[in-house]
Amino acid sequence: MFEIRQDEAGRVVVSGRLDAAHAPEAQVFLDDLAGHCVMDMGALEYISSAGLGVLLRTHKRLLADGAGLKLVNVNHHINDIFTYSGFDKLFEIEAAPASG
């Protein structure tokens, strides 16, 4: 399951699995955004290469307009994917608070 929405503060909130099956839905949603975008990934369980592509296309489009995409509440597993793929060098990323 996948969900993408904007919360009352204007953050984009994603949850579930951002994979090839849900990448087109996410891209359509994100294509409507302008300006600086904060994406809360606290409930994102999985992201595939297709999902990474959606983030990259959106970030590049927003950067062209002088803005960008900031990723917040990124869990350890998703953060590892960003690190292994080199995306940690492209995006401003805030890790989720450590649970314990």
N, CA and C of each residue as an Amber inpcrd file, in Angstrom:
protein
   300
   0.8440000  -1.1810000   0.0000000   0.0000000   0.0000000   0.0000000
   0.8850000   1.2390000   0.0000000   0.3950000   2.2870000  -0.6330000
   1.1260000   3.5410000  -0.7230000   0.1450000   4.6870000  -0.6000000
   0.5650000   5.7370000   0.1020000  -0.2370000   6.9410000   0.1970000
   0.6770000   8.1450000   0.1150000   0.2110000   9.1750000  -0.5980000
   0.9160000  10.4480000  -0.6590000  -0.1270000  11.5400000  -0.5170000
   0.1790000  12.5060000   0.3560000  -0.7670000  13.5890000   0.6150000
  -0.0040000  14.7830000   1.1690000  -0.6880000  15.9170000   1.2510000
  -0.1190000  17.0890000   1.8850000  -0.8180000  17.2870000   3.2160000
  -0.0380000  17.5210000   4.2820000  -0.6490000  17.7420000   5.5870000
  -1.0040000  19.2170000   5.7520000  -1.5930000  19.5480000   6.8980000
  -2.0550000  20.9140000   7.1510000  -0.9220000  21.9260000   7.1750000
   0.3090000  21.4850000   7.4250000   1.4680000  22.3770000   7.4320000
   2.0980000  22.5190000   6.0440000   1.5580000  21.8010000   5.0500000
   2.0870000  21.8800000   3.6970000   3.1490000  20.8520000   3.3670000
   3.5100000  20.0220000   4.3360000   4.4850000  18.9520000   4.0720000
   3.8360000  17.8620000   3.2380000   4.6430000  17.2710000   2.3710000
   4.2030000  16.0840000   1.6490000   4.4970000  14.8940000   2.5490000
   3.4900000  14.0760000   2.8000000   3.6370000  12.9140000   3.6680000
   3.4730000  11.6640000   2.8150000   4.4730000  10.7880000   2.8740000
   4.3980000   9.5280000   2.1310000   4.4160000   8.3760000   3.1210000
   3.6800000   7.3230000   2.7790000   3.6630000   6.1490000   3.6360000
   3.5400000   4.8990000   2.7700000   3.9930000   3.7940000   3.3330000
   3.9030000   2.5180000   2.6280000   5.1230000   2.2440000   1.7830000
   4.8720000   1.7670000   0.5600000   5.9440000   1.3380000  -0.3410000
   5.9290000   2.1910000  -1.6160000   6.9960000   2.9540000  -1.8230000
   7.1330000   3.7290000  -3.0530000   7.9550000   2.8950000  -4.0260000
   7.2570000   2.0990000  -4.8220000   7.9020000   1.1890000  -5.7660000
   7.3850000   1.4640000  -7.1740000   7.7400000   0.6070000  -8.1170000
   7.3720000   0.8270000  -9.5180000   5.8580000   0.9020000  -9.7130000
   5.1140000   0.1670000  -8.9110000   3.6560000   0.1780000  -9.0450000
   3.0480000   1.5220000  -8.6240000   3.7230000   2.2380000  -7.7170000
   3.1710000   3.4820000  -7.1840000   3.9310000   4.7290000  -7.6350000
   5.0290000   4.5510000  -8.3380000   5.8280000   5.6920000  -8.7900000
   5.0290000   6.6530000  -9.6760000   4.2170000   6.1670000 -10.6410000
   3.4590000   7.1130000 -11.4680000   2.4940000   7.9810000 -10.6470000
   1.8360000   7.3930000  -9.6720000   0.9190000   8.1390000  -8.7980000
   1.6890000   9.2230000  -8.0320000   2.8440000   8.8590000  -7.4980000
   3.6630000   9.8170000  -6.7580000   4.1540000  10.9260000  -7.6770000
   4.5650000  10.5740000  -8.8940000   5.0620000  11.5880000  -9.8300000
   3.9800000  12.5900000 -10.1990000   2.7800000  12.1080000 -10.4670000
   1.6640000  13.0080000 -10.7940000   1.4040000  13.9710000  -9.6370000
   1.3860000  13.4540000  -8.4220000   1.1590000  14.2920000  -7.2410000
   2.2620000  15.3440000  -7.1170000   3.5200000  14.9130000  -7.2120000
   4.6530000  15.8130000  -7.0130000   4.8090000  16.8150000  -8.1450000
   4.3550000  16.4790000  -9.3380000   4.4430000  17.4060000 -10.4690000
   3.6120000  18.6600000 -10.2450000   2.6290000  18.6040000  -9.3550000
   1.7760000  19.7580000  -9.0730000   2.3720000  20.6940000  -8.0340000
   3.4810000  20.3050000  -7.4210000   4.0830000  21.1180000  -6.3670000
   5.0560000  22.1350000  -6.9530000   5.1330000  23.2820000  -6.2660000
   6.0870000  24.3140000  -6.6650000   6.7550000  24.8480000  -5.4050000
   7.9200000  25.4450000  -5.5770000   8.6360000  26.0060000  -4.4450000
   9.3300000  24.9270000  -3.6310000   9.8440000  25.3460000  -2.4850000
  10.5570000  24.4100000  -1.6110000   9.5730000  23.3910000  -1.0550000
   9.9420000  22.1370000  -1.1040000   9.0600000  21.0550000  -0.6750000
   9.7410000  20.2510000   0.4190000   9.0210000  20.0210000   1.4990000
   9.4910000  19.1550000   2.5770000   8.6670000  17.8760000   2.5120000
   9.3710000  16.7410000   2.4340000   8.7020000  15.4470000   2.3640000
   8.9770000  14.6650000   3.6370000   7.9050000  14.3370000   4.3550000
   8.0030000  13.5530000   5.5810000   7.9340000  12.0700000   5.2170000
   9.0170000  11.3670000   5.4880000   9.1240000   9.9570000   5.1270000
   9.0290000   9.0430000   6.3430000   8.4980000   9.5390000   7.4340000
   8.4360000   8.7810000   8.6640000   7.6810000   7.4640000   8.5570000
   6.7050000   7.3940000   7.6580000   5.9070000   6.1710000   7.5090000
   6.2470000   5.4130000   6.2270000   7.3230000   5.8180000   5.5510000
   7.7340000   5.1080000   4.3350000   8.4900000   3.8450000   4.7300000
   8.0100000   2.7080000   4.2420000   8.5980000   1.4220000   4.5950000
   9.6590000   0.9600000   3.6010000   9.5150000   1.3790000   2.3430000
  10.3760000   0.8570000   1.2820000  10.3840000   1.8480000   0.1330000
  11.5300000   1.9670000  -0.5260000  11.6160000   2.7630000  -1.7480000
  12.4670000   1.9900000  -2.7470000  11.9710000   1.8650000  -3.9700000
  12.6880000   1.1570000  -5.0350000  13.4230000   2.1640000  -5.9030000
  14.1230000   1.6570000  -6.9060000  14.8120000   2.5510000  -7.8430000
  13.8040000   3.4330000  -8.5780000  12.6130000   2.9230000  -8.8330000
  11.5760000   3.7410000  -9.4740000  11.1760000   4.8990000  -8.5570000
  11.0760000   4.6270000  -7.2670000  10.7680000   5.6770000  -6.3030000
  11.8860000   6.6950000  -6.2000000  13.1280000   6.2210000  -6.2330000
  14.2710000   7.1340000  -6.2290000  14.2350000   8.0430000  -7.4560000
  13.8380000   7.4780000  -8.5960000  13.7290000   8.2630000  -9.8160000
  12.6990000   9.3740000  -9.6900000  11.5870000   9.0900000  -9.0450000
  10.5530000  10.1040000  -8.8150000  11.1190000  11.2460000  -7.9750000
  11.8170000  10.9050000  -6.9060000  12.4130000  11.9360000  -6.0580000
  13.4340000  12.7640000  -6.8180000  14.2690000  12.1020000  -7.6080000
  15.2960000  12.8080000  -8.3610000  14.6890000  13.7570000  -9.3960000
  13.7010000  13.2820000 -10.1630000  13.0480000  14.1520000 -11.1520000
  12.4050000  15.3570000 -10.4800000  11.7440000  15.1290000  -9.3620000
  11.0860000  16.2290000  -8.6480000  12.1110000  17.2110000  -8.1120000
  13.1720000  16.7060000  -7.5170000  14.2240000  17.5680000  -6.9700000
  14.8540000  18.4210000  -8.0710000  15.1760000  17.8150000  -9.2080000
  15.7970000  18.5630000 -10.3150000  14.8570000  19.6440000 -10.8310000
  13.5760000  19.3360000 -10.9410000  12.5940000  20.3250000 -11.4140000
  12.5030000  21.4810000 -10.4320000  12.4400000  21.1690000  -9.1390000
  12.3450000  22.2210000  -8.1340000  13.6280000  23.0450000  -8.0520000
  14.7830000  22.3890000  -8.2010000  16.0530000  23.1220000  -8.1960000
  16.1370000  24.1130000  -9.3470000  15.5880000  23.7470000 -10.4900000
  15.5980000  24.6360000 -11.6490000  14.8360000  25.9290000 -11.3540000
  13.9100000  25.8690000 -10.4200000  13.1360000  27.0430000 -10.0150000
  13.6990000  27.6920000  -8.7570000  14.9020000  27.2650000  -8.3400000
  15.5590000  27.8580000  -7.1800000  15.0870000  27.3020000  -5.8490000
  14.4020000  26.1660000  -5.8680000  13.9070000  25.5640000  -4.6300000
  14.5820000  24.2070000  -4.4500000  13.8540000  23.2190000  -4.0010000
  14.4110000  21.8890000  -3.8250000  13.4980000  21.0290000  -2.9820000
  13.9580000  19.8250000  -2.7490000  13.2050000  18.8300000  -2.0020000
  14.0110000  18.4520000  -0.7640000  13.4290000  18.6480000   0.4060000
  14.0630000  18.2720000   1.6700000  13.3390000  17.0430000   2.2060000
  14.0920000  16.0320000   2.5990000  13.5300000  14.7820000   3.0980000
  13.7220000  14.7230000   4.6100000  12.6320000  14.5530000   5.3400000
  12.7020000  14.5440000   6.8000000  12.0960000  13.2670000   7.3590000
  12.4680000  12.9760000   8.6070000  11.9250000  11.8140000   9.3080000
  12.2900000  10.5170000   8.5900000  13.4820000  10.4840000   8.0170000
  13.9230000   9.3430000   7.2130000  14.4300000   8.2430000   8.1500000
  13.8060000   7.0590000   8.0870000  14.2170000   5.9670000   8.9680000
  15.5720000   5.3940000   8.5420000  16.1430000   4.5950000   9.4080000
  17.4900000   4.0540000   9.1910000  17.5960000   3.2660000   7.8810000
  16.6260000   2.4160000   7.6120000  16.6520000   1.5830000   6.3990000
  16.6140000   2.4370000   5.1290000  15.7110000   3.3980000   5.0750000
  15.6040000   4.2720000   3.8990000  16.8590000   5.1360000   3.7830000
  17.3790000   5.5950000   4.9040000  18.6030000   6.3970000   4.8830000
  19.7730000   5.5910000   4.3220000  19.8470000   4.2940000   4.6660000
  20.8880000   3.4310000   4.0980000  20.7690000   3.3650000   2.5780000
  19.5520000   3.2610000   2.0770000  19.3430000   3.2300000   0.6160000
  19.8500000   4.5180000  -0.0120000  19.5440000   5.6620000   0.6150000
  20.0350000   6.9410000   0.0940000  21.5560000   6.9910000   0.1130000
  22.1610000   6.4670000   1.1570000  23.6180000   6.4650000   1.2580000
  24.2440000   5.5760000   0.1930000  23.7410000   4.3480000   0.0480000
  24.2960000   3.4080000  -0.9360000  24.1410000   3.9100000  -2.3590000
  23.0650000   4.6380000  -2.6270000  22.8030000   5.1240000  -3.9850000
  23.4710000   6.4660000  -4.2580000  24.0250000   7.0980000  -3.2190000
  24.6370000   8.4120000  -3.3870000  23.6500000   9.5570000  -3.2970000
  22.3890000   9.2410000  -3.0510000  21.3670000  10.2850000  -2.9710000
  21.5620000  11.1690000  -1.7420000  22.2940000  10.6850000  -0.7500000
  22.5650000  11.5040000   0.4300000  23.3970000  12.7350000   0.0700000
  24.0530000  12.7080000  -1.0850000  24.8380000  13.8610000  -1.5590000
  23.9790000  14.8560000  -2.3250000  22.7950000  14.4200000  -2.7630000
  21.9230000  15.2570000  -3.5800000  20.8560000  15.9850000  -2.7870000
  20.3690000  15.3420000  -1.7370000  19.2360000  15.8590000  -0.9860000
  19.6610000  16.3210000   0.4010000  18.9100000  17.2710000   0.9280000
  19.0200000  17.6070000   2.3420000  18.1550000  16.5720000   3.0650000
  18.7820000  15.8050000   3.9670000  18.0880000  14.7120000   4.6300000
  18.2070000  14.8580000   6.1310000  17.0720000  14.7390000   6.8180000
  17.0450000  14.6960000   8.2700000  16.5670000  13.3260000   8.6960000
  17.3880000  12.6340000   9.4660000  17.0350000  11.2920000   9.9410000
  15.9110000  11.3750000  10.9690000  15.1500000  10.3030000  11.0420000
  14.1190000  10.1940000  12.0680000  14.7960000  10.0950000  13.4240000
  14.1380000  10.5850000  14.4630000  14.7090000  10.4360000  15.8010000
  14.9050000   8.9600000  16.1330000  15.9760000   8.6600000  16.8110000
  16.2450000   7.2700000  17.1940000  15.1780000   6.7990000  18.1630000
  14.6830000   5.5950000  17.9200000  13.6910000   5.0420000  18.8450000
  14.4230000   4.1820000  19.8620000  13.8940000   4.1360000  21.0130000
  14.5690000   3.3310000  21.9900000  14.0070000   3.4750000  23.2850000
